[in-house]
Amino acid sequence: MRARIAELERDLMTTSSQGRHRRLEAGHELRNAKFRLKRLEECIAEIPERLER
């Protein structure tokens, strides 16, 4: 997931001739991927706490 996020960030920063629609799609996908990664990290962080109880 982190590799895909890095790829999307690179795509958005390049000055290639991407159309506006493609940039919007990439931005949307980037926001979703970052949100999913954050939630996944939060869930993983809670696993040891649950096991200790």
JOHUMO-V184086 format. One record per residue. N is the residue number from 1. SS is DSSP state (H for helix, E for strand, L for the rest). NEAR is the number of other ideal C-beta (glycine too) atoms within 8 Angstrom. D_CENTER is the distance of its C-alpha to the mean C-alpha in Angstrom with 1 decimal. Layout:
n = <N/N>
ss = <SS/SS>
near = <NEAR/NEAR>
d_center = <D_CENTER/D_CENTER>
//
This chain:
n = <1/2/3/4/5/6/7/8/9/10/11/12/13/14/15/16/17/18/19/20/21/22/23/24/25/26/27/28/29/30/31/32/33/34/35/36/37/38/39/40/41/42/43/44/45/46/47/48/49/50/51/52/53>
ss = <L/H/H/H/H/H/H/H/H/H/H/H/H/L/L/L/L/L/L/H/H/H/H/H/H/H/H/H/H/H/H/H/H/H/H/H/H/H/H/H/H/H/H/H/H/H/H/H/H/H/H/H/L>
near = <8/6/6/8/12/8/8/12/9/8/10/10/5/7/2/5/3/9/6/6/6/8/10/8/8/12/9/8/9/12/8/8/12/9/8/9/11/8/8/9/8/8/8/7/8/8/8/7/8/7/6/5/4>
d_center = <6.6/6.6/8.8/7.0/4.6/8.1/9.8/8.3/9.2/12.5/13.2/13.1/15.2/17.8/20.9/21.1/22.8/19.9/21.1/20.0/18.8/16.5/15.0/14.5/13.0/10.5/9.8/9.6/7.3/4.8/5.8/5.8/2.7/2.8/6.1/6.5/5.9/8.2/10.5/10.9/11.8/14.2/15.7/16.4/17.8/20.3/21.6/24.2/25.4/26.2/28.0/30.2/31.6>
//
